[in-house]
Amino acid sequence: MKSNEIQLGLRVRVSSNGLTALVVGTPEYYTPRAKLVRIKYENSTRYEYMINHQLTALPTDEQYPALGGSHVNTEKRF
């Protein structure tokens, strides 16, 4: 996905491992064509930096209400 489409709180799918994550940082410069984005995996305490091209935004209905979706986290693990 393009770096200008990334916003805080956006739920994304990581292509390298198929897990769902939440964007918790703004895109940072890495190379002229790639940006690093800080993410937090859902139901985990793990944070990582991923290249923006490895992230795919989930559909709008799977986003949190603040971003126009209707997703409610029903799992109370973390």
C-alpha positions in Angstrom: 0.0 0.0 0.0 1.1 3.6 -0.6 2.5 5.5 2.4 0.0 8.3 2.0 -2.8 5.8 2.6 -1.5 4.8 6.0 -3.1 6.2 9.1 -2.8 5.6 12.8 -5.2 2.8 13.9 -5.5 1.3 10.5 -5.9 -2.5 10.6 -3.7 -4.2 8.0 -2.7 -7.7 6.8 1.0 -8.4 6.7 1.8 -10.3 3.5 5.0 -12.0 4.8 3.2 -13.9 7.6 -0.6 -13.4 7.0 -1.2 -11.9 10.4 -3.5 -8.9 11.2 -1.8 -5.9 12.7 -2.6 -2.3 13.8 -0.6 0.7 12.5 0.8 2.5 15.5 3.3 4.9 13.9 3.6 7.2 10.9 5.7 6.0 7.9 9.4 6.8 8.3 11.9 7.2 5.5 13.8 4.1 4.5 14.5 4.5 0.8 13.1 6.8 -1.8 10.6 4.1 -2.8 9.9 2.4 0.5 8.9 3.6 4.0 9.0 1.8 7.3 5.8 1.6 9.3 5.6 0.6 12.9 2.9 -2.0 13.6 1.6 -4.0 16.5 0.2 -7.5 15.9 -3.3 -8.2 17.2 -3.5 -10.4 20.3 0.3 -10.1 20.8 2.7 -7.8 22.5 5.0 -7.8 19.5 5.8 -4.6 17.6 7.7 -4.5 14.3 8.7 -2.2 11.5 7.4 -3.3 8.2 8.0 -1.9 4.7 4.8 -0.3 3.5 4.6 -2.5 0.4 4.2 -5.6 2.6 1.0 -4.2 4.2 -2.5 -4.4 2.8 -5.4 -2.5 4.4 -8.3 -4.6 5.5 -11.7 -3.7 4.0 -13.6 -0.7 5.6 -16.1 -2.9 7.4 -13.2 -4.6 9.2 -11.7 -1.3 10.4 -12.4 0.2 13.8 -15.3 2.7 14.1 -13.0 5.7 14.2 -12.0 4.9 10.7 -15.5 4.2 9.4 -15.7 0.5 10.1 -17.7 -1.6 12.5 -15.1 -3.9 14.0 -15.3 -4.5 17.7 -12.5 -6.5 19.5 -14.4 -9.3 21.3 -11.3 -11.2 22.4 -10.1 -9.9 25.8 -6.7 -11.6 25.8 -4.6 -8.4 25.8 
